[in-house]
Amino acid sequence: MKTILTRRSIRKYQSREVDNQLLQRLLTEAERTQTMGNLQLYSVIITRDEAMKEQLAPAHFNQPMVKGAPVVLTFCADFRRTTLWAEHRKASPGYDNMLSFLNAATDALLYCQTFCNLAEEEGLGLCYLGTTVYMPETIIDILKLPRLVFPVATITVGWPDEQPPLSDRLPLESIIHQETYEDYTPERIDRFYAEKEALPENQEFVRINNKETLAQVFTDCRYTRRDNEALSATLIKALKRQGFYE
């Protein structure tokens, strides 16, 4: 069976180290992924040092896999290298703007996902930390990221020490639109989310959060408007600091 069909987020790792030669090979192979203008607008910070993991952990809400994984990879949108190359070759770069950030972020996330696919084929376990863009300035300070470099994804990497269940997914029909976007009617919403909402673990999720619906758990508890607006302000502040937003 294809590994992608059985992939899981791994949060517990064996004490076994991830060989540097293996890691370097996977990162090299991942360079074959798509990239805008063949510029490879990304950089990766490899963290193995325990003290550095201790520093990074609060930026990821102290999720235990940050300190528990042998390796932590921070994938960065990076227009600095391209900008310096241009300046050193008598060119005039103009990449200190939002479009350039989006292009570099897309490059970095494509590279990150390709690496993840390759790593899982080797039997490694991974966990994607969405918290990277929640507290970017902390990560910028710890990793000493210069202007035009911005963290967009963090992956913990190691040999799995658990076999969690597969996460549920919406049916393909719910995400595919033929030719033009077909908006979601109440009837389609009911059909697409019925299986997810009927799962015992999701019903328990609703119960322990004292909510009426699964959607309320996400809007009222996990990803609230208040938090989203506050973190958006933090993100914009960090983008300004790194030179991507005026």
Secondary structure, DSSP 8 states (H G I E B T S, - for coil): --GGGG--B---B-S----HHHHHHHHHHHTTS--GGG---EEEEEE--HHHHHHHGGGGTT-THHHHSSEEEEEEEE-HHHHHHHHTTT------SHHHHHHHHHHHHHHHHHHHHHHHHTT-EEEEEGGGGTSHHHHHHHHT--TTEEEEEEEEEE-B-----------GGGT--SSS-----HHHHHHHHHHHHHSHHHHHHHHHTT-SSHHHIIIIIIS-HHHHHHHHHHHHHHHHHTTS--
